[in-house]
Amino acid sequence: MNDANLEKTLEYIIEHPGIHARWLNTLSYLEHVGSRKILKTQSSDTTDENTLRHAAEEARHAYQFKKMIEKLGSNIQDYSSEKMLCGFSANRYFQSLDSIVKKKIYKDKKSSRICYLYVTALVEERAGSLYPLYQKVLKKMNSPVDLSNIIKEEERHLEEMYNGINEIDTGLMQEFRREENKLFNRYLENLIKFLRINNTVAV
């Protein structure tokens, strides 16, 4: 899906507060999963300050998205499927990406950090393309939701992941990017189908 079509989809989501709240809850969920995965890949004796900060900030992003939902007049407490937009598909995007990277490079305990660097970099790259576009549409539509601070922190996270990847340089990043793009487009396809089935407005 190109940016123009994605922008149109985001406009439709923002136009409908109930759908928008579920979209924000989906983003909150993905940030929550990201935080958990960061901690799971770290052994207690090698976890550094930057990694702890990263996990904490991803958890805070999950919380911030929850607070944004309140600005729309909604209150969603949990991550049950009916309270997200294609929640199963969103989770499958993350889990499948994680699995693809692990199968390619996982060998021992040291590999867990390499997996962390690659998966996080790929997810941060996606956030780096999706969040600014989302922010642009939010401003255009005068939404009370604002992602400015989250975007700044995600940019720093990505730079940190690149620095780590440059130290190991397995040459796999382009291959992983192609796989991530397939997975994300699959999620968007499911999202479009869901919006078309559940709403009469064309998307």
Secondary structure, 3 states (H helix, E strand, C coil): CCHHHHHHHHHHHHHCHHHHHHHHHHHHHHHHHHHHHHHHCCCCCCCCHHHHHHHHHHHHHHHHHHHHHHHCCCCCCCCCHHHCCCHHHHHHHHHHHHHHHHHHHCCCHHHHHHHHHHHHHHHHHHHHHHHHHHHHHHHHCCCCCCCHHHHHHHHHHHHHHHHHHHHHCCCCHHHHHHHHHHHHHHHHHHHHHHHHHHCCCCC
